Amino acid sequence: MNVLYDSQNYYVAEYPEHHGIELVDKASGRGAYLEGEVETSFRSSIVRLISNDPGDESVDEFLGRYDALMTNPLVLH
């Protein structure tokens, strides 16, 4: 697991061995696991955005576009 982004509002981790990315909205306690074409597209977009060294506000705004996908409640075990 590699942490791509971690702010007060969102957490993004990649799982290279599974070819997936996990998105977490900390405020709502919900997340999503992206794989396939959605993961590939998201990965390209987030890497491009982060490479421009944006502030947390810009990255959080970008991640907010994926809020509709974050429907899985977070479960701690």
N, C-alpha and C positions, 0 to 999 in steps of 0.2 A: 504494500500500500504506500502511495506517495500523496502527501497533502499538497494540493495545487493552490488552495486558497483557504484562509481562515480569518473571518472578521467577527465583529460583534453579532452580525445578522445571519451570515451564511458560512457553510463549510463545504469544501469540494475536495474529494479524494479520488485518486485513480487507482484502479486495480489492474495493472498491466497483465498479470497472469490470467485474468478473466476477461480482458478486453472490455472493461466497464468503468464507469464513472458514477460516483455517488454524490448527489446534491442534497444538502440539508438546510432547511430554513429553521434556524434556531428559535425564532420567536414563536412560530406555529407548532414546533415539535414534529414537523413532517419532512419527509424526504422522498427521493426518487433514485432509482438505479437505471442509468442509461447504458444501452448496449446497441450494437449494430450500427446502422446508418445514423441514427440520432446521436449516438456516442461519438462517432467520427466527426460529424458536423460540429457538435458542441466542443469537442477537443480542439479542433482547428480554430474556432472562434475565441475560446477562452485563452489559448496560448498566444494568439495574435494580440488580444486585448492586454494581457498581462505583460507581454514583451514591450509594450509602450509605456510601462511603469505608471499606470493610472492610480488615482487615489481609491480608497475603499468605497467611497460614494459612487464612483463610476462603475466599479466592478459589481457592487451590490445592485445597482440599477440594471445592469446587464443580466444578473442572475434572477432578478425579479421577473424577467420575461418568461422564466421557466416555472414560476409559482404554480401554474395550473397542473404541471406534471407531478409536483410534490404532494402526493396524496397519501403516502404510506406513513402511518404514525410511527414515531421512533419508539423502539422498545429496548430497554436496557436489560442485559442479562449477565 
